[in-house]
Amino acid sequence: MTPLLYWALVICLMCLALAMGCALLRMLRGPTAQDRVMALDCFYINGMLMMLALGVLYRNNVYFEAALLIAIFGFVGSMAMAKFLLRGEVIE
């Protein structure tokens, strides 16, 4: 791995951690439920991207599988929360 790629990944991980911190702050202080759901979406997307960056950094396939699981569960959770906010129930 070249030093340029290494430092780019390290900076990328720091930026993603900062973005996750901002999303966590919005999730805790969001004035409406919609703000909290959007912050949760941002949080899981940043977590997924962090797993992908760690997979490239450590050259390990397990991180890519973890990123796929985060994406699937995050999408299902977002759809359930959106349905709950629209209709007031998740399962009909």
DSSP file (Angstrom, degrees, kcal/mol; ACC not computed):
  #  RESIDUE AA STRUCTURE BP1 BP2  ACC     N-H-->O    O-->H-N    N-H-->O    O-->H-N    TCO  KAPPA ALPHA  PHI   PSI    X-CA   Y-CA   Z-CA
    1    1 A M              0   0    0      0, 0.0    56,-0.0     0, 0.0     0, 0.0   0.000 360.0 360.0 360.0 133.8    0.0    0.0    0.0
    2    2 A T     >  -     0   0    0      1,-0.1     4,-2.3     4,-0.0     5,-0.2  -0.414 360.0-119.6 -76.2 153.5    1.4    3.4   -0.9
    3    3 A P  H  > S+     0   0    0      0, 0.0     4,-2.5     0, 0.0     5,-0.2   0.845 113.7  57.4 -61.5 -32.3    1.8    6.0    1.7
    4    4 A L  H  > S+     0   0    0      2,-0.2     4,-2.1     1,-0.2     5,-0.2   0.930 108.8  44.5 -64.5 -44.7   -0.6    8.3   -0.2
    5    5 A L  H  > S+     0   0    0      2,-0.2     4,-2.3     1,-0.2    -1,-0.2   0.894 112.4  53.3 -65.5 -39.7   -3.4    5.7   -0.1
    6    6 A Y  H  X S+     0   0    0     -4,-2.3     4,-2.1     1,-0.2    -2,-0.2   0.948 112.7  42.0 -60.2 -49.8   -2.7    5.0    3.6
    7    7 A W  H  X S+     0   0    0     -4,-2.5     4,-2.4     1,-0.2    -1,-0.2   0.837 111.7  55.4 -70.8 -31.2   -3.0    8.6    4.6
    8    8 A A  H  X S+     0   0    0     -4,-2.1     4,-2.3    -5,-0.2    -1,-0.2   0.907 110.0  46.8 -64.5 -40.6   -6.0    9.2    2.4
    9    9 A L  H  X S+     0   0    0     -4,-2.3     4,-2.5     2,-0.2    -2,-0.2   0.883 111.1  51.3 -68.4 -37.7   -7.8    6.3    4.2
   10   10 A V  H  X S+     0   0    0     -4,-2.1     4,-2.0     2,-0.2    -2,-0.2   0.925 112.7  45.3 -65.0 -43.6   -6.8    7.6    7.6
   11   11 A I  H  X S+     0   0    0     -4,-2.4     4,-2.5     2,-0.2    -2,-0.2   0.895 112.0  53.1 -65.5 -39.9   -8.2   11.1    6.7
   12   12 A C  H  X S+     0   0    0     -4,-2.3     4,-2.4     1,-0.2    -2,-0.2   0.914 108.6  49.5 -60.6 -43.8  -11.3    9.5    5.3
   13   13 A L  H  X S+     0   0    0     -4,-2.5     4,-2.2     2,-0.2    -1,-0.2   0.885 110.5  50.3 -64.5 -38.3  -11.8    7.5    8.5
   14   14 A M  H  X S+     0   0    0     -4,-2.0     4,-2.2     2,-0.2    -2,-0.2   0.917 111.3  48.1 -65.7 -42.0  -11.4   10.7   10.6
   15   15 A C  H  X S+     0   0    0     -4,-2.5     4,-2.4     1,-0.2    -2,-0.2   0.899 112.0  49.7 -65.0 -39.6  -13.9   12.6    8.4
   16   16 A L  H  X S+     0   0    0     -4,-2.4     4,-2.3     2,-0.2    -1,-0.2   0.881 109.7  51.2 -66.8 -37.3  -16.4    9.7    8.7
   17   17 A A  H  X S+     0   0    0     -4,-2.2     4,-1.9     2,-0.2    -2,-0.2   0.896 110.6  49.1 -65.5 -38.9  -16.0    9.6   12.4
   18   18 A L  H  X S+     0   0    0     -4,-2.2     4,-2.2     2,-0.2    -2,-0.2   0.907 110.9  49.9 -64.3 -42.0  -16.7   13.3   12.6
   19   19 A A  H  X S+     0   0    0     -4,-2.4     4,-2.3     1,-0.2    -2,-0.2   0.878 109.4  51.6 -64.9 -37.5  -19.8   12.9   10.4
   20   20 A M  H  X S+     0   0    0     -4,-2.3     4,-2.3     2,-0.2    -1,-0.2   0.875 108.6  52.0 -66.3 -36.1  -21.0   10.0   12.7
   21   21 A G  H  X S+     0   0    0     -4,-1.9     4,-2.2     2,-0.2    -2,-0.2   0.907 110.0  48.0 -65.0 -41.7  -20.5   12.3   15.7
   22   22 A C  H  X S+     0   0    0     -4,-2.2     4,-2.1     2,-0.2    -2,-0.2   0.896 112.1  49.6 -65.0 -39.5  -22.6   15.1   14.0
   23   23 A A  H  X S+     0   0    0     -4,-2.3     4,-2.3     2,-0.2    -2,-0.2   0.887 109.9  51.3 -67.0 -38.1  -25.3   12.5   13.1
   24   24 A L  H  X S+     0   0    0     -4,-2.3     4,-2.0     2,-0.2    -2,-0.2   0.903 108.9  51.0 -64.5 -40.4  -25.3   11.3   16.7
   25   25 A L  H  X S+     0   0    0     -4,-2.2     4,-2.2     1,-0.2    -2,-0.2   0.910 111.9  46.8 -62.3 -42.5  -25.7   14.8   18.0
   26   26 A R  H  X S+     0   0    0     -4,-2.1     4,-1.7     1,-0.2    -2,-0.2   0.857 109.9  54.6 -67.8 -34.5  -28.7   15.4   15.6
   27   27 A M  H  < S+     0   0    0     -4,-2.3    -1,-0.2     1,-0.2    -2,-0.2   0.875 114.0  40.4 -66.5 -35.9  -30.2   12.1   16.6
   28   28 A L  H  < S+     0   0    0     -4,-2.0    -2,-0.2     1,-0.2    -1,-0.2   0.838 127.9  30.3 -80.4 -33.7  -30.1   13.1   20.3
   29   29 A R  H  < S+     0   0    0     -4,-2.2    -2,-0.2    -5,-0.2    -3,-0.2   0.395  81.1 135.6-108.5   2.6  -31.2   16.7   19.9
   30   30 A G     <  -     0   0    0     -4,-1.7     6,-0.1    -5,-0.2    -4,-0.0  -0.256  49.3-144.8 -57.1 133.0  -33.4   16.6   16.8
   31   31 A P  S    S+     0   0    0      0, 0.0     2,-0.3     0, 0.0    -1,-0.1   0.815  79.4  34.5 -71.4 -28.3  -36.6   18.6   17.3
   32   32 A T  S  > S-     0   0    0      1,-0.1     4,-1.5     0, 0.0     5,-0.1  -0.812  81.8-116.1-124.2 165.6  -38.8   16.2   15.3
   33   33 A A  H  > S+     0   0    0     -2,-0.3     4,-2.2     1,-0.2     5,-0.2   0.838 114.8  59.1 -66.8 -32.7  -38.9   12.4   14.8
   34   34 A Q  H  > S+     0   0    0      1,-0.2     4,-2.3     2,-0.2    -1,-0.2   0.888 103.3  51.9 -64.4 -38.5  -38.2   12.9   11.1
   35   35 A D  H  > S+     0   0    0      1,-0.2     4,-2.2     2,-0.2    -1,-0.2   0.898 109.6  50.1 -62.7 -40.0  -34.9   14.6   11.9
   36   36 A R  H  X S+     0   0    0     -4,-1.5     4,-2.1     2,-0.2    -2,-0.2   0.884 109.7  50.0 -67.3 -38.4  -34.0   11.7   14.1
   37   37 A V  H  X S+     0   0    0     -4,-2.2     4,-2.2     2,-0.2    -2,-0.2   0.911 111.4  48.6 -66.8 -41.7  -34.8    9.2   11.4
   38   38 A M  H  X S+     0   0    0     -4,-2.3     4,-2.3     1,-0.2    -2,-0.2   0.882 110.7  51.2 -65.4 -37.2  -32.7   11.1    8.9
   39   39 A A  H  X S+     0   0    0     -4,-2.2     4,-2.3     2,-0.2    -1,-0.2   0.884 108.6  51.7 -66.1 -37.4  -29.8   11.3   11.4
   40   40 A L  H  X S+     0   0    0     -4,-2.1     4,-2.4     2,-0.2     5,-0.2   0.899 109.0  50.8 -64.8 -40.1  -30.1    7.5   11.9
   41   41 A D  H  X S+     0   0    0     -4,-2.2     4,-2.1     1,-0.2    -2,-0.2   0.933 111.9  46.9 -60.4 -46.4  -29.9    7.0    8.1
   42   42 A C  H  X S+     0   0    0     -4,-2.3     4,-2.3     1,-0.2    -2,-0.2   0.884 110.9  53.9 -62.0 -39.0  -26.8    9.2    8.0
   43   43 A F  H  X S+     0   0    0     -4,-2.3     4,-2.1     1,-0.2    -2,-0.2   0.925 111.0  42.9 -64.6 -46.3  -25.3    7.3   10.9
   44   44 A Y  H  X S+     0   0    0     -4,-2.4     4,-2.3     2,-0.2    -1,-0.2   0.852 112.9  52.8 -73.6 -30.6  -25.7    3.9    9.4
   45   45 A I  H  X S+     0   0    0     -4,-2.1     4,-2.4    -5,-0.2    -2,-0.2   0.919 111.2  46.8 -66.9 -41.6  -24.4    5.1    6.0
   46   46 A N  H  X S+     0   0    0     -4,-2.3     4,-2.1     2,-0.2    -2,-0.2   0.877 111.6  51.9 -66.3 -36.5  -21.3    6.6    7.5
   47   47 A G  H  X S+     0   0    0     -4,-2.1     4,-2.1     2,-0.2    -2,-0.2   0.901 109.8  49.2 -64.2 -40.6  -20.8    3.3    9.5
   48   48 A M  H  X S+     0   0    0     -4,-2.3     4,-2.0     2,-0.2    -2,-0.2   0.926 111.8  48.0 -63.8 -45.0  -21.1    1.3    6.4
   49   49 A L  H  X S+     0   0    0     -4,-2.4     4,-2.3     1,-0.2    -2,-0.2   0.851 109.1  54.4 -65.1 -33.5  -18.6    3.6    4.6
   50   50 A M  H  X S+     0   0    0     -4,-2.1     4,-2.4     2,-0.2    -1,-0.2   0.907 107.1  50.6 -65.8 -40.5  -16.2    3.3    7.6
   51   51 A M  H  X S+     0   0    0     -4,-2.1     4,-2.1     2,-0.2    -2,-0.2   0.899 110.3  50.0 -62.8 -39.6  -16.4   -0.5    7.3
   52   52 A L  H  X S+     0   0    0     -4,-2.0     4,-1.9     2,-0.2    -2,-0.2   0.908 110.9  48.7 -65.3 -41.2  -15.5   -0.3    3.6
   53   53 A A  H  X S+     0   0    0     -4,-2.3     4,-2.4     1,-0.2    -2,-0.2   0.891 111.1  50.3 -66.0 -38.6  -12.6    2.0    4.3
   54   54 A L  H  X S+     0   0    0     -4,-2.4     4,-2.8     2,-0.2     5,-0.2   0.869 107.5  54.8 -66.4 -35.3  -11.3   -0.3    7.0
   55   55 A G  H  X>S+     0   0    0     -4,-2.1     5,-1.2     2,-0.2     4,-1.0   0.893 111.1  44.1 -63.7 -39.7  -11.6   -3.2    4.6
   56   56 A V  H  <5S+     0   0    0     -4,-1.9    -2,-0.2     2,-0.2    -1,-0.2   0.902 115.0  49.9 -69.5 -40.7   -9.4   -1.4    2.1
   57   57 A L  H  <5S+     0   0    0     -4,-2.4    -2,-0.2     1,-0.2    -3,-0.2   0.923 122.4  30.1 -65.5 -45.6   -7.0   -0.4    4.8
   58   58 A Y  H  <5S-     0   0    0     -4,-2.8    -1,-0.2    -5,-0.1    -2,-0.2   0.484 100.8-129.7 -94.7  -3.2   -6.5   -3.8    6.4
   59   59 A R  T  <5 +     0   0    0     -4,-1.0     2,-0.4    -5,-0.2    -3,-0.2   0.934  59.2 140.1  53.7  52.9   -7.1   -5.8    3.2
   60   60 A N    > < -     0   0    0     -5,-1.2     3,-0.6    -6,-0.2     4,-0.5  -0.992  50.4-151.2-130.8 131.9   -9.7   -8.0    4.8
   61   61 A N  T 3> S+     0   0    0     -2,-0.4     4,-1.6     1,-0.2     3,-0.4   0.671  87.9  76.3 -76.2 -16.8  -12.9   -9.3    3.3
   62   62 A V  H 3> S+     0   0    0      1,-0.2     4,-2.2     2,-0.2    -1,-0.2   0.861  89.9  57.1 -63.6 -34.8  -14.8   -9.5    6.6
   63   63 A Y  H <> S+     0   0    0     -3,-0.6     4,-2.1     1,-0.2    -1,-0.2   0.856 103.7  53.0 -64.7 -34.5  -15.2   -5.8    6.7
   64   64 A F  H  > S+     0   0    0     -4,-0.5     4,-1.9    -3,-0.4    -1,-0.2   0.887 109.1  48.8 -68.8 -38.1  -17.0   -5.8    3.3
   65   65 A E  H  X S+     0   0    0     -4,-1.6     4,-2.0     2,-0.2    -2,-0.2   0.895 110.8  50.6 -66.8 -39.0  -19.4   -8.5    4.6
   66   66 A A  H  X S+     0   0    0     -4,-2.2     4,-2.4     1,-0.2    -2,-0.2   0.883 108.7  52.5 -64.6 -38.1  -20.0   -6.4    7.7
   67   67 A A  H  X S+     0   0    0     -4,-2.1     4,-2.2     2,-0.2    -1,-0.2   0.883 107.8  51.6 -65.0 -37.9  -20.7   -3.3    5.6
   68   68 A L  H  X S+     0   0    0     -4,-1.9     4,-2.3     2,-0.2    -2,-0.2   0.910 110.3  48.3 -65.1 -41.8  -23.2   -5.3    3.6
   69   69 A L  H  X S+     0   0    0     -4,-2.0     4,-2.7     2,-0.2     5,-0.3   0.901 110.5  51.2 -64.4 -41.2  -25.0   -6.4    6.7
   70   70 A I  H  X S+     0   0    0     -4,-2.4     4,-2.4     1,-0.2     5,-0.2   0.912 110.8  49.3 -61.7 -41.9  -25.1   -2.8    8.0
   71   71 A A  H  X S+     0   0    0     -4,-2.2     4,-2.2     2,-0.2    -2,-0.2   0.919 113.1  46.0 -64.5 -43.7  -26.6   -1.6    4.7
   72   72 A I  H  X S+     0   0    0     -4,-2.3     4,-2.3     2,-0.2     5,-0.2   0.954 116.9  42.3 -65.7 -50.2  -29.3   -4.3    4.7
   73   73 A F  H  X S+     0   0    0     -4,-2.7     4,-2.3     1,-0.2    -1,-0.2   0.863 114.1  52.6 -67.4 -34.8  -30.3   -3.8    8.4
   74   74 A G  H  X S+     0   0    0     -4,-2.4     4,-2.3    -5,-0.3    -1,-0.2   0.903 109.9  48.2 -66.0 -40.8  -30.1    0.0    8.1
   75   75 A F  H  X S+     0   0    0     -4,-2.2     4,-2.3    -5,-0.2    -2,-0.2   0.930 113.0  47.2 -65.4 -45.0  -32.4    0.0    5.0
   76   76 A V  H  X S+     0   0    0     -4,-2.3     4,-2.2     1,-0.2    -2,-0.2   0.907 113.4  49.2 -63.6 -41.4  -35.0   -2.3    6.7
   77   77 A G  H  X S+     0   0    0     -4,-2.3     4,-2.3     2,-0.2    -1,-0.2   0.890 110.4  50.4 -65.1 -39.2  -34.9   -0.2    9.9
   78   78 A S  H  X S+     0   0    0     -4,-2.3     4,-2.5     2,-0.2    -2,-0.2   0.900 110.7  49.0 -65.8 -40.3  -35.3    3.0    7.9
   79   79 A M  H  X S+     0   0    0     -4,-2.3     4,-2.3     2,-0.2    -2,-0.2   0.897 111.5  49.7 -66.5 -38.7  -38.3    1.6    6.0
   80   80 A A  H  X S+     0   0    0     -4,-2.2     4,-2.2     2,-0.2    -2,-0.2   0.909 112.4  47.2 -66.2 -41.0  -39.9    0.4    9.3
   81   81 A M  H  X S+     0   0    0     -4,-2.3     4,-2.5     2,-0.2    -2,-0.2   0.902 112.1  49.9 -67.3 -40.2  -39.4    3.8   10.9
   82   82 A A  H  X S+     0   0    0     -4,-2.5     4,-1.9     2,-0.2    -2,-0.2   0.914 111.9  48.1 -64.2 -41.7  -40.8    5.7    7.9
   83   83 A K  H  X>S+     0   0    0     -4,-2.3     4,-2.7     1,-0.2     5,-0.5   0.893 111.6  50.5 -65.5 -38.8  -43.8    3.4    7.8
   84   84 A F  H  X5S+     0   0    0     -4,-2.2     4,-1.9     1,-0.2    -2,-0.2   0.904 111.1  48.0 -64.8 -41.4  -44.3    3.9   11.6
   85   85 A L  H  <5S+     0   0    0     -4,-2.5    -1,-0.2     1,-0.2    -2,-0.2   0.833 117.0  43.0 -70.1 -30.9  -44.2    7.7   11.2
   86   86 A L  H  <5S+     0   0    0     -4,-1.9    -2,-0.2    -5,-0.2    -1,-0.2   0.917 133.4  14.2 -78.9 -44.3  -46.6    7.7    8.3
   87   87 A R  H  <5S-     0   0    0     -4,-2.7    -3,-0.2     2,-0.3    -2,-0.2   0.635  92.2-121.0-111.1 -17.9  -49.2    5.3    9.6
   88   88 A G  S  <<S+     0   0    0     -4,-1.9     2,-0.3    -5,-0.5    -4,-0.2   0.468  87.6  69.9  87.4   0.9  -48.6    4.8   13.3
   89   89 A E        -     0   0    0     -6,-0.5    -2,-0.3     1,-0.1    -1,-0.2  -0.990  58.2-159.2-147.8 152.2  -48.0    1.0   12.9
   90   90 A V  S    S+     0   0    0     -2,-0.3     2,-0.5     1,-0.2    -1,-0.1   0.855  82.4  44.4 -97.9 -45.5  -45.3   -1.1   11.4
   91   91 A I              0   0    0      1,-0.1    -1,-0.2    -7,-0.0   -11,-0.0  -0.889 360.0 360.0-106.5 127.2  -47.1   -4.4   10.8
   92   92 A E              0   0    0     -2,-0.5    -1,-0.1    -3,-0.1    -2,-0.0   0.439 360.0 360.0 -93.6 360.0  -50.6   -4.4    9.3
